[in-house]
Amino acid sequence: MKNKKMKNPLMKRIPKELLGDWRKYLVVSLFLILTIGFVSGMYVANESMMTAADTGVSKYKLEDGHFELNKKADKKLISAIQSGKKANIKQYYLDKAKQKFEKEFKKKFTKKFNAQFGAQLAQAKQTGIYQAAYDKAYDKAYQEAYDKAWAKVLKKINKKYADAEEKYELNAPDFKAVPVKIYETFYRNEEEDYNNDGTSDGTIRIYAKTDNINQACLMEGNFPSKKNEIAIDRMHADNVGIKVNDIITVGGQSYKVVGLIAYVNYSTLHEKSTDLMFDALKFDVAMVTEQGFERLNQTIHYTYAWKYNHTPKNEQIEKKQSDHFMKALLTQTVVSDNEIEDYVPAYANPAINFATEDMGSDEAMGGVLLYILIIIIAFIFAITISNTITKESSTIGTLRALGYTKGELIRHYISMPVIVTFLASCIGNVLGYSLFKNIVVSMYYNSYSLPTYETIWNSDAFFKTTLVPVILMFVVNLIVITKMIQHSPLQFLRHDLKKSRRKRAIQLPAWKFLNRFRLRIMLQNMVNYVILFIGIFFIMVMLAMAVGMPDTLNFYKENTSDMMFAKYQYILKSYEDENGNVLVTKNTDAEKFNTKSLQRKSDILNEEISVYGISDNSSYIKIANLKSLKENEVYISASFRDKYDLQTGDTITLDEKYENKQYHFKVAGIYDRCQTIAVFMPIKNYQTVFDLDKKEFSGYISDSKITDIKGENIATVITERDITKMCDQLDHSMGSYMEYFQFLCVILSAVLIYLLTKLIIEKNETAISMTKILGYENKEIASLYLFSTTIVLIVSDAICVVLGTLVMRQAWKVIMYSYSGWYGYVIEPLGYIKMFSFVLIGYFIVMILDFKRIKKIPMEQALKNVE
């Protein structure tokens, strides 16, 4: 009969250790389960919703881009654009000039000829040879004058073409025709009154139902089939409380909401492609029938979507095709006497890309958060095991003397953190696919207008939230345990585990005994306190976000009026109406101004910059010595300065959006009362720089509403809503989550402090027991050990409030740098107090538990270790 192999006796200690210190392992396990579960749920939700979004590109026929024209394109222009070829602009200039020249030259020449040769003509008329003489002289002079005048016209045309050639890069050697298919996607921007109280609640963009391009996913109800039916965006409906079968007012007309939809090209409700943030509260997109579209009265936006005939293989090729297509589009619109109002390829459209990009960054941030927390917990485990090895050094020395190898002991001590992490990871993943996945999905649906999805198994999530945490836990503990276990059996038996010996003890200050005792406790537990400091710092960075974001949003909402130079900015389509009359208003406080958008180009972002031409002695934009600025000198907004670290005297370079043209301006000063990224110059300099007539202007700024200019002549109106909509949306989407996040940080700080203070008390159990033998009461002992930790924690808390805020301020700047616009990070004085207090609240909870733990340490504990 074969002898059974004896099992390793050390294996029996694992369940005993688990039961003996179950509170610690329960806290650690719950912490890991919740963290891993949430991150796993984020990975699963992201993968599932990203797959749904990718599938929707073909399923719902997403555009490759869109452009808007000043007027409706005829069939000839559509056909030309679809060819993807560039038009002959030079020939267009020649034909147009020839037509105008022929029309005007003969009339002007005849008048001048008759005036110059009047006497000779009169004499010829008397002699009876009038007609023949007149014709002969006229023809000779006409041809000479014609050739001379036409030569001047040709010279101007050549110069104009040379400018156009430079602007539009007409002769770019790498240009290739990009054939496309064009679809009409006309819309109207109407006022929405969802509660029917007669007051506008925002803007609703109305599209007619189409099956050819940019379809919508039906989330609830039905698509409209009658002229008084409408389907609106699901996210907007949820945010403002609209239900299926409700009646809403759109452009003064009543519509019945029959469905809730998610347009494939509006995964976020960005009203403009340049908007810093989407607005699901005061902006909506909707679908009506053709008859329902005709019921409305606002100006039609002639927008056209395109699909490439040959789908680009990657984003790099897509960008190149887009650039080629834009050059062709520019030339075709020029020769058709039309103008491009907007051009947005799909890859640059935030309404299409913002949601998926944001979900991708959430996934990356969640992974980093998880791994940082795992490493912190791993170090706490490592310190715990290190203390255990120190306490059990005699036992370890005996086992080593009996023949146990270092590897066996390392495997024994490393098994507990690995087992706990593995079990927590498995449970966390189960919760991630069930509970937490649904929580994350609800968060995304609260912010984004996404289609329906199906849960997809994510192997990457399993690897990142199960194997990676276990590996991190294993590696950190392996390093610490291996270092501790290198001592000889004799050193373990003698409790001689210090690699370096001090020749003399640290000289403490001549303080009272209790204060010196507390200082000694701090020095003995320095490693624990360093980890505590790192943990508090990490928590404080999160608190800086959780507390600072609401403070920032509230600050900008409350101070909006101080950041606007006027209540209304009216941007006109043209300074003249269709009859050529200059558009004027009777509003006495209205002031003419010029504006256009240029770009500040960089590798990260091509940011749109508003350039303003301001009237001298403006009542709204008050800049001292503005009219004395040179042609290349400008003032910039404080937001422009803060975002790009600009100073007076710096030079900024701005580019035309659709032309190959640059402008260089010198910063002459900073203008504070403007939230947008903007540049200001005198209106005369503006007209010179951008080659405008003196009578041309872009619109009016006013503190009162202008009612005597027809809506069809107004391109857009900028009001307080345009400044605050980002704050309103972020507050709605994330405000409540920030409160939960603050609560989470309190719990996290309590868990971290609990684990570390438990280690400190366990490490000093013998000393605490001895003080009890010497007659000290529990309160006095607590004042020694807990007061020392309290001092360290309060100092760490105060320092980390400052450090966490500084880190968050820099992180905020990095985040904002990748978006258009600027909102500076703001935290109120009360915010600092809240951050400091939240960690203290967690500590006070732990102090109660620590005091109970001190009370339970028996006096005989000190006698057990006496040798």
Helices and strands as residue ranges (DSSP letters): G 9-12, H 13-20, H 22-59, E 65-69, H 75-83, H 89-116, H 118-127, H 130-168, E 180-184, E 187-193, E 202-208, E 216-221, E 229-233, H 234-240, E 247-250, E 253-263, E 283-288, H 290-294, E 300-308, H 315-335, E 340-345, G 346-348, H 350-391, H 393-401, H 406-431, I 432-436, H 437-447, H 459-462, I 463-467, H 468-484, H 489-493, H 513-524, H 526-558, G 560-563, E 568-572, E 591-600, E 607-614, G 626-628, E 633-637, H 638-644, E 651-655, E 662-671, E 678-682, H 683-689, E 699-702, G 711-713, E 714-718, H 720-763, H 765-773, H 778-817, H 829-856, H 861-864
